[in-house]
Amino acid sequence: MTQIQTHRLVQLIVNGKAGRMAASESRDELEASIKAIYPEANTTFTTEGMDVNKLVREAIQRGSTLIIAGGGDGTVNAVASAVAGTDTILGVLPLGTLNHFSKDLGIPMELKAAIGNLGSGRAIAVDVGEVNGHIFVNNSGLGLYPTIVRLREERQARGESKWIAAGVAAARALRHYQRLTLQVTASGKKLLRKTSIVFLGNNEYTMEGLNMGTRTQLDAGLLCLYITGETSSLKLIGLTLSALMGKLQKNRDYDKILADEVWIRSRQSILNVSIDGEVIRLASPLHYRIRPKALWVLVPDEER
């Protein structure tokens, strides 16, 4: 790839609802910092209902070779979905709550350092996952997790903080969850499961100990599937505790499969599916696949 400093046309797309961008002074300061690196950069602060995918496509048509996503994993997903499969590079400013994608790539969480990475970083190619044509950079899930996300969003819409809403949503979901009857085909294996948790990661996640929920590699060309058996609420809590204590491998209440393609068929014609923390409805069967090294992204230059 060309050196980052040769980028002339740069598009910055920022989640207008991101907490740190609420004040106009913060927006002006961010825009000035980006223009100090890329004087011709264009900045858009998104509003409710704005089509980020369309914004990215239009920027690419204008000749932008670097698209910067400012926000959380949802914003990164929206930009990456349009950038994946092109030579355009994704830059990331982690302005969200969790910022899983940024952390797994070693992108600084401190805003000033993350901005600096946009000028000094190097571009690498990483994998993306896909389900029925929808991209995910982190993970996708069925069962409990989409239910928790939906309930959390309902409570947030009523004014609760994200963490309180998430806690209440998780408790409600565990009390009233329904199991899915699924047929899963992956790596030559066929599984028939009644399950409440299906998790597919873009590359392999650490599922044990203090680093649980992180990835050390994003270019192995594999999806990582975790699926539980028919478990009670108590056993689901036990799975979580086993992971935290580093004893998940001894727990037989789940299956783990690495594959480049996964098919999931359900008795239900429509399923709630989480994609990087957002919930959409997709028709069964679900066809998951990995797209190896389909996304160029800026990461810190280790030689500097």
C-alpha positions as a Python dict, from the first residue, in 0.01 Angstrom:
ca = {
    (1, 'M'): (0, 0, 0),
    (2, 'T'): (103, 363, -48),
    (3, 'Q'): (230, 562, 247),
    (4, 'I'): (-50, 713, 454),
    (5, 'Q'): (82, 1068, 413),
    (6, 'T'): (6, 1054, 37),
    (7, 'H'): (-371, 1057, 104),
    (8, 'R'): (-528, 1377, -25),
    (9, 'L'): (-901, 1312, -28),
    (10, 'V'): (-1007, 1199, 319),
    (11, 'Q'): (-1360, 1161, 457),
    (12, 'L'): (-1425, 1169, 834),
    (13, 'I'): (-1763, 1029, 943),
    (14, 'V'): (-1841, 1083, 1311),
    (15, 'N'): (-2134, 953, 1513),
    (16, 'G'): (-2307, 1278, 1604),
    (17, 'K'): (-2450, 1114, 1918),
    (18, 'A'): (-2111, 1004, 2054),
    (19, 'G'): (-2075, 1146, 2405),
    (20, 'R'): (-1746, 1322, 2345),
    (21, 'M'): (-1884, 1493, 2034),
    (22, 'A'): (-2194, 1648, 2193),
    (23, 'A'): (-2038, 1993, 2232),
    (24, 'S'): (-1968, 2208, 1926),
    (25, 'E'): (-1627, 2297, 2070),
    (26, 'S'): (-1529, 1928, 2071),
    (27, 'R'): (-1642, 1894, 1711),
    (28, 'D'): (-1445, 2199, 1602),
    (29, 'E'): (-1135, 2075, 1785),
    (30, 'L'): (-1161, 1730, 1625),
    (31, 'E'): (-1207, 1873, 1278),
    (32, 'A'): (-907, 2105, 1323),
    (33, 'S'): (-690, 1814, 1443),
    (34, 'I'): (-778, 1607, 1136),
    (35, 'K'): (-717, 1900, 899),
    (36, 'A'): (-374, 1949, 1056),
    (37, 'I'): (-288, 1608, 913),
    (38, 'Y'): (-509, 1609, 602),
    (39, 'P'): (-590, 1972, 504),
    (40, 'E'): (-849, 1871, 244),
    (41, 'A'): (-1038, 1631, 472),
    (42, 'N'): (-1416, 1654, 471),
    (43, 'T'): (-1608, 1593, 797),
    (44, 'T'): (-1966, 1474, 842),
    (45, 'F'): (-2134, 1440, 1183),
    (46, 'T'): (-2416, 1189, 1140),
    (47, 'T'): (-2771, 1247, 1255),
    (48, 'E'): (-3060, 1008, 1320),
    (49, 'G'): (-3155, 822, 1005),
    (50, 'M'): (-2850, 931, 805),
    (51, 'D'): (-2733, 660, 561),
    (52, 'V'): (-2367, 606, 651),
    (53, 'N'): (-2323, 343, 382),
    (54, 'K'): (-2435, 594, 120),
    (55, 'L'): (-2202, 862, 260),
    (56, 'V'): (-1907, 624, 229),
    (57, 'R'): (-1994, 516, -124),
    (58, 'E'): (-2023, 879, -233),
    (59, 'A'): (-1687, 961, -72),
    (60, 'I'): (-1522, 673, -256),
    (61, 'Q'): (-1676, 793, -584),
    (62, 'R'): (-1524, 1137, -519),
    (63, 'G'): (-1184, 969, -488),
    (64, 'S'): (-1141, 940, -110),
    (65, 'T'): (-874, 682, -30),
    (66, 'L'): (-909, 704, 348),
    (67, 'I'): (-1244, 692, 529),
    (68, 'I'): (-1225, 760, 903),
    (69, 'A'): (-1499, 624, 1131),
    (70, 'G'): (-1542, 818, 1454),
    (71, 'G'): (-1764, 635, 1702),
    (72, 'G'): (-1816, 292, 1853),
    (73, 'D'): (-1829, -51, 1694),
    (74, 'G'): (-2163, 24, 1530),
    (75, 'T'): (-2018, 323, 1345),
    (76, 'V'): (-1709, 123, 1248),
    (77, 'N'): (-1934, -154, 1115),
    (78, 'A'): (-2137, 91, 905),
    (79, 'V'): (-1825, 235, 742),
    (80, 'A'): (-1647, -100, 707),
    (81, 'S'): (-1953, -250, 535),
    (82, 'A'): (-1909, -3, 248),
    (83, 'V'): (-1527, -7, 245),
    (84, 'A'): (-1476, -386, 257),
    (85, 'G'): (-1370, -532, -75),
    (86, 'T'): (-1221, -203, -200),
    (87, 'D'): (-872, -52, -186),
    (88, 'T'): (-1002, 231, 33),
    (89, 'I'): (-852, 230, 382),
    (90, 'L'): (-1049, 249, 707),
    (91, 'G'): (-924, 473, 984),
    (92, 'V'): (-1076, 447, 1333),
    (93, 'L'): (-1130, 701, 1609),
    (94, 'P'): (-1266, 503, 1909),
    (95, 'L'): (-1539, 728, 2048),
    (96, 'G'): (-1775, 453, 2168),
    (97, 'T'): (-1821, 268, 2495),
    (98, 'L'): (-1648, -65, 2424),
    (99, 'N'): (-1449, -17, 2100),
    (100, 'H'): (-1372, -390, 2064),
    (101, 'F'): (-1241, -365, 1707),
    (102, 'S'): (-1001, -81, 1792),
    (103, 'K'): (-868, -257, 2102),
    (104, 'D'): (-805, -584, 1919),
    (105, 'L'): (-603, -396, 1657),
    (106, 'G'): (-400, -203, 1914),
    (107, 'I'): (-544, 136, 1812),
    (108, 'P'): (-495, 386, 2099),
    (109, 'M'): (-803, 455, 2311),
    (110, 'E'): (-684, 807, 2396),
    (111, 'L'): (-826, 1041, 2131),
    (112, 'K'): (-510, 1246, 2068),
    (113, 'A'): (-303, 930, 2015),
    (114, 'A'): (-573, 779, 1792),
    (115, 'I'): (-569, 1093, 1577),
    (116, 'G'): (-192, 1069, 1557),
    (117, 'N'): (-225, 712, 1432),
    (118, 'L'): (-423, 841, 1134),
    (119, 'G'): (-111, 1021, 1013),
    (120, 'S'): (162, 781, 1117),
    (121, 'G'): (-3, 439, 1102),
    (122, 'R'): (36, 163, 847),
    (123, 'A'): (-240, -13, 654),
    (124, 'I'): (-295, -385, 703),
    (125, 'A'): (-558, -617, 557),
    (126, 'V'): (-792, -793, 802),
    (127, 'D'): (-1081, -1034, 764),
    (128, 'V'): (-1450, -954, 792),
    (129, 'G'): (-1739, -1187, 862),
    (130, 'E'): (-2057, -1191, 659),
    (131, 'V'): (-2407, -1329, 718),
    (132, 'N'): (-2662, -1321, 438),
    (133, 'G'): (-2475, -1030, 281),
    (134, 'H'): (-2434, -827, 603),
    (135, 'I'): (-2079, -750, 721),
    (136, 'F'): (-1950, -779, 1076),
    (137, 'V'): (-1603, -684, 1199),
    (138, 'N'): (-1645, -829, 1550),
    (139, 'N'): (-1917, -1087, 1595),
    (140, 'S'): (-2271, -1201, 1533),
    (141, 'G'): (-2510, -1385, 1761),
    (142, 'L'): (-2844, -1558, 1800),
    (143, 'G'): (-3062, -1628, 2102),
    (144, 'L'): (-3002, -1448, 2429),
    (145, 'Y'): (-2768, -1176, 2308),
    (146, 'P'): (-2999, -1020, 2045),
    (147, 'T'): (-3278, -1033, 2304),
    (148, 'I'): (-3063, -849, 2559),
    (149, 'V'): (-2964, -585, 2301),
    (150, 'R'): (-3327, -527, 2201),
    (151, 'L'): (-3442, -494, 2564),
    (152, 'R'): (-3146, -267, 2645),
    (153, 'E'): (-3228, -34, 2356),
    (154, 'E'): (-3591, -12, 2470),
    (155, 'R'): (-3481, 93, 2820),
    (156, 'Q'): (-3221, 338, 2686),
    (157, 'A'): (-3493, 499, 2476),
    (158, 'R'): (-3674, 567, 2805),
    (159, 'G'): (-3370, 750, 2940),
    (160, 'E'): (-3175, 482, 3133),
    (161, 'S'): (-2797, 473, 3110),
    (162, 'K'): (-2648, 206, 2886),
    (163, 'W'): (-2499, -3, 3168),
    (164, 'I'): (-2810, 2, 3390),
    (165, 'A'): (-3027, -78, 3089),
    (166, 'A'): (-2795, -365, 2992),
    (167, 'G'): (-2802, -514, 3342),
    (168, 'V'): (-3180, -504, 3369),
    (169, 'A'): (-3214, -639, 3014),
    (170, 'A'): (-2983, -933, 3088),
    (171, 'A'): (-3178, -1024, 3401),
    (172, 'R'): (-3510, -1011, 3215),
    (173, 'A'): (-3375, -1211, 2922),
    (174, 'L'): (-3244, -1487, 3151),
    (175, 'R'): (-3585, -1516, 3319),
    (176, 'H'): (-3785, -1539, 3000),
    (177, 'Y'): (-3549, -1667, 2731),
    (178, 'Q'): (-3663, -1916, 2469),
    (179, 'R'): (-3443, -2182, 2314),
    (180, 'L'): (-3390, -2204, 1940),
    (181, 'T'): (-3397, -2537, 1758),
    (182, 'L'): (-3118, -2513, 1502),
    (183, 'Q'): (-2933, -2730, 1254),
    (184, 'V'): (-2575, -2610, 1218),
    (185, 'T'): (-2338, -2722, 942),
    (186, 'A'): (-1969, -2627, 968),
    (187, 'S'): (-1636, -2792, 882),
    (188, 'G'): (-1808, -3110, 773),
    (189, 'K'): (-1997, -3138, 1102),
    (190, 'K'): (-2372, -3129, 1148),
    (191, 'L'): (-2514, -3032, 1486),
    (192, 'L'): (-2878, -3034, 1590),
    (193, 'R'): (-2916, -2817, 1897),
    (194, 'K'): (-3177, -2666, 2123),
    (195, 'T'): (-2983, -2364, 2231),
    (196, 'S'): (-3009, -2018, 2380),
    (197, 'I'): (-2665, -1891, 2277),
    (198, 'V'): (-2499, -1896, 1934),
    (199, 'F'): (-2189, -1680, 1891),
    (200, 'L'): (-1987, -1639, 1572),
    (201, 'G'): (-1667, -1437, 1584),
    (202, 'N'): (-1468, -1283, 1304),
    (203, 'N'): (-1159, -1491, 1392),
    (204, 'E'): (-1107, -1666, 1723),
    (205, 'Y'): (-1200, -1503, 2052),
    (206, 'T'): (-1033, -1566, 2384),
    (207, 'M'): (-1315, -1708, 2594),
    (208, 'E'): (-1133, -1756, 2922),
    (209, 'G'): (-965, -1551, 3192),
    (210, 'L'): (-903, -1177, 3216),
    (211, 'N'): (-862, -1139, 2837),
    (212, 'M'): (-1201, -1293, 2764),
    (213, 'G'): (-1369, -1134, 2465),
    (214, 'T'): (-1050, -1027, 2286),
    (215, 'R'): (-875, -1147, 1971),
    (216, 'T'): (-503, -1177, 1904),
    (217, 'Q'): (-541, -1223, 1528),
    (218, 'L'): (-783, -1084, 1271),
    (219, 'D'): (-641, -1238, 955),
    (220, 'A'): (-654, -1614, 1015),
    (221, 'G'): (-938, -1656, 764),
    (222, 'L'): (-1170, -1834, 1008),
    (223, 'L'): (-1501, -1786, 1182),
    (224, 'C'): (-1516, -1905, 1541),
    (225, 'L'): (-1849, -2066, 1635),
    (226, 'Y'): (-1959, -2122, 1994),
    (227, 'I'): (-2295, -2287, 2059),
    (228, 'T'): (-2443, -2404, 2388),
    (229, 'G'): (-2657, -2708, 2444),
    (230, 'E'): (-2997, -2715, 2613),
    (231, 'T'): (-2900, -2543, 2935),
    (232, 'S'): (-3080, -2380, 3225),
    (233, 'S'): (-3033, -2020, 3339),
    (234, 'L'): (-2810, -2150, 3618),
    (235, 'K'): (-2587, -2332, 3370),
    (236, 'L'): (-2565, -2022, 3150),
    (237, 'I'): (-2437, -1829, 3451),
    (238, 'G'): (-2198, -2119, 3516),
    (239, 'L'): (-2061, -2094, 3163),
    (240, 'T'): (-1983, -1729, 3221),
    (241, 'L'): (-1810, -1801, 3552),
    (242, 'S'): (-1612, -2088, 3394),
    (243, 'A'): (-1485, -1849, 3128),
    (244, 'L'): (-1385, -1587, 3385),
    (245, 'M'): (-1197, -1847, 3591),
    (246, 'G'): (-1017, -1987, 3285),
    (247, 'K'): (-1191, -2325, 3308),
    (248, 'L'): (-1415, -2309, 3004),
    (249, 'Q'): (-1234, -2595, 2830),
    (250, 'K'): (-1351, -2827, 3111),
    (251, 'N'): (-1712, -2721, 3064),
    (252, 'R'): (-1901, -2958, 2832),
    (253, 'D'): (-2210, -2742, 2789),
    (254, 'Y'): (-2093, -2585, 2463),
    (255, 'D'): (-1931, -2669, 2128),
    (256, 'K'): (-1657, -2471, 1956),
    (257, 'I'): (-1589, -2499, 1582),
    (258, 'L'): (-1347, -2308, 1359),
    (259, 'A'): (-1467, -2283, 1000),
    (260, 'D'): (-1460, -2057, 696),
    (261, 'E'): (-1831, -2113, 633),
    (262, 'V'): (-2130, -2191, 856),
    (263, 'W'): (-2491, -2267, 767),
    (264, 'I'): (-2762, -2230, 1032),
    (265, 'R'): (-3115, -2351, 965),
    (266, 'S'): (-3408, -2290, 1196),
    (267, 'R'): (-3772, -2388, 1227),
    (268, 'Q'): (-3840, -2016, 1250),
    (269, 'S'): (-3852, -1845, 912),
    (270, 'I'): (-3720, -1515, 1053),
    (271, 'L'): (-3451, -1480, 1321),
    (272, 'N'): (-3326, -1190, 1531),
    (273, 'V'): (-2953, -1165, 1463),
    (274, 'S'): (-2702, -937, 1635),
    (275, 'I'): (-2429, -788, 1418),
    (276, 'D'): (-2162, -587, 1601),
    (277, 'G'): (-2412, -490, 1870),
    (278, 'E'): (-2701, -404, 1639),
    (279, 'V'): (-3003, -634, 1592),
    (280, 'I'): (-3154, -708, 1252),
    (281, 'R'): (-3404, -967, 1130),
    (282, 'L'): (-3284, -1220, 873),
    (283, 'A'): (-3453, -1506, 692),
    (284, 'S'): (-3343, -1864, 760),
    (285, 'P'): (-3116, -2025, 655),
    (286, 'L'): (-2832, -1805, 773),
    (287, 'H'): (-2519, -1836, 563),
    (288, 'Y'): (-2208, -1717, 745),
    (289, 'R'): (-1874, -1688, 569),
    (290, 'I'): (-1536, -1530, 627),
    (291, 'R'): (-1400, -1282, 374),
    (292, 'P'): (-1022, -1310, 414),
    (293, 'K'): (-827, -983, 423),
    (294, 'A'): (-1117, -793, 268),
    (295, 'L'): (-1069, -476, 475),
    (296, 'W'): (-773, -237, 483),
    (297, 'V'): (-739, -61, 817),
    (298, 'L'): (-486, 176, 975),
    (299, 'V'): (-301, 40, 1278),
    (300, 'P'): (-2, 176, 1474),
    (301, 'D'): (332, 141, 1296),
    (302, 'E'): (534, -93, 1518),
    (303, 'E'): (862, 37, 1376),
    (304, 'R'): (806, 392, 1499),
}
